[in-house]
Amino acid sequence: MMKRRDILGAASLLALPLAARANDYPKMPISLVTPLAAGDAADRAARLMGQELASLLGVAVTVANRPGAGGSLGTQSVIRAPKDGYTLLYAQNSPLTIRRVIEPDAANYDPLKDMIPLALTTRSPSVLVVHKDAPFKTLKEMIEYAPKRAGSIQIGNAGPGSVGDISVQQMNAATGASMSSINYKGAAPAVTDLLGGHIDGVILALGALSAHIRSGTLRAIAISSPSPEFPAVPTLRQLGYKADLLGVWFGFFLPAGVPQNVVDTLVPALEKVTRNASISAQLQPSGIVQEWGSGKVLADEIANEYRVVKELLGSAPKAAK
């Protein structure tokens, strides 16, 4: 027969949430959901960090690619996941900020209420490039050249609502220029038209342009955040303007409601993963920069970018070319 103190002890234990009293977290495999297609540089970043996270935590970490609806499908799948710490999200900014503005019916969630921001870990800077034979070598010269030509300066991007598309509007607002954003169906056709002299520049993720910059075919004149590979390329703020180009960044999230002990386990592990020099060295040639930021830094990034995008996008994005 159980003694009274044993019964009371058992009752007290049952009163605690299961995950909160599970001090041995994690004890089974973790699913790392990313709303990206398999095979690109960002997917590789997720897999490299997942492998290192698995090594640190002592359990398998399996990457699950769930693309669709601009990243909203994968994001929503994590929001609806069990609140036990065994489903993580590694997502870029698009479904967390941009899609909520341009497709509010599909991205009908609030990442700061429906999820727990754990850490900012990765950036893929956006870069403004022009042809090596362009009649301007700097952003200042580009802006000064614009009134001398018939028609506006045309800047290509990877599609309506992309970071490049919004960056043109951000750049116009910051500099007082009147450049036109030309939407393409992806990065490759935009680069092809720039190389062919059909447009004046493009704003794309650094990874899509780094080989052309290294070869000297294209000249980088502004970047959304500093790149160790191209330290001489300035940001708009470094040039004296009040806002920067919009870049691509990635962070880790849990569904809202996961107990604090899970967060306390994951955050220091993610910091070690992000600061891993081997991972950084493997990703840098693809234009990806590892950068550690706390959950608060990530939350602030989401809130500020959402506000900026909402203010900039007063009308629906143009149709793709």
SULTA-V979468 format. One line per field, one symbol per residue. phi: phi as a letter, one per 40 degrees, with the letter a starting at -180 (. if undefined). Layout:
phi=???
//
This chain:
phi=.ccdccccccccccccddccccccccbadbcbcbcbcchccccccccccccccccccgbcbbcbcbchfggcccccccdccdcbgbbbbbbccdccbcccccbcccbcabccbcbbccacbabbdcbcbbcccccabbcdcccccdccbcgccbbcacicgcccccccccccccbgcbcccbcbchcdcccdccccgcbcabbacddcbdcccccgcbbcbaacadbdcbccccccccchccabccbbbbabbbcchcccccdcccdccccccccccccdcccdccgbbcacacdcdccccccccdccccccccbcccccc
//
